[in-house]
Amino acid sequence: MDYTLRPATLDDVPAIHELIARSIHALGAADYTRAQIEAALQGAFGVDTALIRDGTLFVAETAAREVVACGGWSRRRTLFGSDARAERDETLLDPKSDPARIRAFFVAPAHARHGIGRALLTRCEADALRAGFSALETMATLPGMRLYGQCGYVPDPTIEHALPDGLTIRFVPMRKTLRPAP
């Protein structure tokens, strides 16, 4: 199947919101409980409209214009989470000393493992490099760390992120150094 990558727009928010929930329910079910997923959808997972306004969140859509994946990068301090997450920090990173953020990668279950995540990641890495960043970091989900690891990201020790109702969810901080194309 052919996919088109394009910058997300605010009109895409409902489709992205639904995609994120569908993706993590199906692709995260082997790694997280249903209760963890539901709690994470209250802020840890979700749409961050700052990425859309910055032009750094992309969607992949089919020829029928169905949004089947999203992913982006950011020049802002917030490492993960939706607009609902209280710990957001919208200040800008310094490309000379800070890594850019890889954010909000989710793929529709029926379209997983078709190279969409890798295509989105390649686009984000190239854009961050053009913006002057020499490193990237992400807070990977357990299913997401498999993709990032295959693409050269190095994991740090896992963390337990606090969720509502006393739950926690395991994430993996990961980093990658960017190298300009020869």
C-alpha positions as CSV (number, residue, x, y, z in Angstrom):
1,M,0.0,0.0,0.0
2,D,1.2,3.5,-0.7
3,Y,1.3,6.2,2.0
4,T,1.7,9.9,1.8
5,L,3.5,11.8,4.5
6,R,2.4,15.3,5.2
7,P,2.4,17.9,8.0
8,A,-0.5,17.4,10.4
9,T,-3.1,20.2,10.7
10,L,-5.4,21.1,13.5
11,D,-8.2,19.6,11.4
12,D,-6.5,16.2,11.8
13,V,-6.7,16.3,15.7
14,P,-9.8,14.1,15.9
15,A,-8.4,11.5,13.6
16,I,-5.0,11.6,15.4
17,H,-6.7,11.3,18.8
18,E,-8.6,8.2,17.6
19,L,-5.5,6.7,15.9
20,I,-3.5,7.0,19.1
21,A,-6.1,5.2,21.2
22,R,-6.6,2.5,18.5
23,S,-2.8,2.0,18.1
24,I,-1.9,1.7,21.8
25,H,-4.9,-0.5,22.6
26,A,-3.8,-3.0,19.9
27,L,0.0,-2.7,19.7
28,G,0.6,-2.0,23.4
29,A,-1.6,-4.7,24.7
30,A,1.2,-7.2,25.0
31,D,3.3,-4.7,27.1
32,Y,0.7,-2.8,29.1
33,T,-2.5,-3.6,31.0
34,R,-5.8,-2.1,29.8
35,A,-5.9,0.0,33.0
36,Q,-2.4,1.4,32.2
37,I,-3.4,2.3,28.7
38,E,-6.6,4.0,29.7
39,A,-4.8,6.0,32.4
40,A,-2.0,6.9,29.9
41,L,-4.5,8.2,27.4
42,Q,-5.5,10.9,29.9
43,G,-2.2,12.7,29.3
44,A,0.9,10.6,28.7
45,F,-0.4,9.6,25.3
46,G,-2.3,12.0,23.1
47,V,-2.2,14.9,20.7
48,D,0.2,17.8,21.4
49,T,-1.1,20.6,19.3
50,A,2.2,22.5,19.8
51,L,3.8,20.1,17.4
52,I,1.1,20.8,14.8
53,R,1.4,24.5,15.2
54,D,5.2,24.2,14.9
55,G,4.8,22.1,11.7
56,T,6.8,19.2,13.2
57,L,4.1,16.6,13.5
58,F,3.4,14.5,10.4
59,V,0.7,12.0,9.5
60,A,0.8,9.2,7.0
61,E,-2.4,8.7,5.0
62,T,-3.6,6.2,2.5
63,A,-4.8,7.0,-1.0
64,A,-8.3,7.2,0.4
65,R,-7.0,10.0,2.8
66,E,-7.3,7.8,5.9
67,V,-4.8,8.9,8.6
68,V,-3.0,5.7,9.6
69,A,0.1,6.9,11.4
70,C,1.6,10.0,13.1
71,G,4.9,11.0,14.4
72,G,7.0,14.1,14.9
73,W,9.9,15.9,16.4
74,S,10.1,19.0,18.5
75,R,12.4,21.9,19.3
76,R,10.6,22.3,22.7
77,R,11.6,20.9,26.1
78,T,8.5,18.7,26.6
79,L,9.6,15.1,26.0
80,F,6.2,13.4,25.7
81,G,2.5,13.7,26.4
82,S,-0.6,15.5,25.2
83,D,-2.0,19.0,25.7
84,A,-3.6,17.6,28.9
85,R,-0.2,16.8,30.5
86,A,0.5,19.3,33.3
87,E,4.3,18.9,33.1
88,R,4.6,20.5,29.7
89,D,7.4,22.9,29.0
90,E,7.1,24.9,25.8
91,T,10.5,26.6,26.0
92,L,12.8,26.2,23.0
93,L,15.8,23.9,23.1
94,D,19.2,25.1,22.0
95,P,20.3,23.0,19.0
96,K,24.0,23.6,20.0
97,S,23.6,21.9,23.4
98,D,20.2,20.1,23.6
99,P,18.8,17.1,21.7
100,A,15.6,17.6,19.7
101,R,12.7,15.5,20.8
102,I,11.1,12.6,18.9
103,R,7.4,12.6,19.8
104,A,4.0,11.0,19.3
105,F,4.7,8.0,17.1
106,F,1.6,5.8,16.6
107,V,0.6,3.5,13.8
108,A,-2.8,2.0,13.1
109,P,-2.7,-1.8,13.8
110,A,-3.6,-2.8,10.3
111,H,-0.8,-0.7,8.9
112,A,1.9,-1.7,11.4
113,R,5.2,-3.2,10.2
114,H,4.9,-1.7,6.7
115,G,7.7,0.8,7.1
116,I,5.5,3.9,8.0
117,G,7.1,4.4,11.4
118,R,10.6,4.2,9.9
119,A,9.6,6.7,7.1
120,L,8.2,9.1,9.6
121,L,11.3,8.8,11.8
122,T,13.6,9.3,8.8
123,R,11.7,12.5,7.9
124,C,11.9,13.8,11.5
125,E,15.6,13.1,11.8
126,A,16.4,14.9,8.6
127,D,14.3,17.9,9.6
128,A,15.9,18.1,13.0
129,L,19.4,17.9,11.5
130,R,18.5,20.7,9.0
131,A,17.3,22.7,12.1
132,G,20.8,22.4,13.6
133,F,20.3,19.6,16.0
134,S,23.0,16.9,16.3
135,A,21.2,14.6,18.7
136,L,17.7,13.3,19.4
137,E,16.0,11.9,22.4
138,T,12.6,10.2,23.0
139,M,10.6,8.6,25.8
140,A,9.8,5.4,24.1
141,T,6.9,3.1,24.9
142,L,7.8,-0.5,25.2
143,P,6.4,-1.4,21.7
144,G,8.0,1.8,20.2
145,M,11.5,1.0,21.6
146,R,11.7,-1.8,19.1
147,L,11.5,0.6,16.2
148,Y,13.8,3.1,17.8
149,G,16.4,0.4,18.6
150,Q,16.4,-0.8,15.0
151,C,17.0,2.8,13.9
152,G,20.1,3.4,16.1
153,Y,18.6,4.8,19.3
154,V,20.4,3.7,22.5
155,P,18.2,3.0,25.6
156,D,18.8,4.4,29.1
157,P,17.4,2.5,32.1
158,T,13.6,2.2,32.0
159,I,11.5,4.5,34.1
160,E,8.1,4.1,35.8
161,H,6.0,7.1,34.9
162,A,3.2,8.0,37.4
163,L,-0.3,7.8,36.0
164,P,-3.7,8.7,37.5
165,D,-5.3,6.4,40.0
166,G,-1.9,5.3,41.5
167,L,-0.9,3.4,38.3
168,T,2.5,3.6,36.6
169,I,3.7,2.8,33.1
170,R,7.1,1.8,31.9
171,F,8.9,4.0,29.4
172,V,12.4,3.8,28.0
173,P,14.4,7.0,27.5
174,M,16.4,6.7,24.3
175,R,19.0,8.8,22.5
176,K,20.6,9.0,19.1
177,T,23.4,11.1,17.7
178,L,22.8,12.5,14.2
179,R,25.4,12.5,11.5
180,P,25.1,14.6,8.4
181,A,24.9,12.8,5.1
182,P,28.3,12.7,3.4
